[in-house]
Amino acid sequence: MSSNNQGFVPDIETLTEQFQKLNKRKIESERDLVNAQKNLNELKQQAQDEYGTDQLDELKEKLKQIKAENERKRAEYHQTLEKIEADLAKIDTEHHATDAS
C-alpha cells in the first residue's frame, strides 16, 4: 500500500500483508518464467527436429521457401485441372460431333 501522506508508516500487519502479496506475485512470476523457458526449449527442440534449425531468421527463410513451393505446386495443379477440363471438353465436342453424323 502506498500513501501520499509523507511520514505515514503503516502498521506491521499491513506491511506483512503487503509483503505476503508481493512474495506470492514473485513466486508466481518465477513459476511462470520457468514454464515459459521450458515451453521455449521444447519449441526450439521441435523446430530443430522438424526444420533443422531453431534460429528465427532461418525459420522465416524456410517458411518463405515453403510458401513459394506451395504456390508453385498450386499453380501446377491449377494448370493440370484446366488441361483436364479442356481435354474433356474436346472429347465431349468430338463425341457430340460423332453422334450428329
Secondary structure, DSSP 8 states (H G I E B T S, - for coil): ---SSTT----HHHHHHHHHHHHHHHHHHHHHHHHHHHHHHHHHHHHHHHHS---HHHHHHHHHHHHHHHHHHHHHHHHHHHHHHHHHHHHHHHHHHHHH-
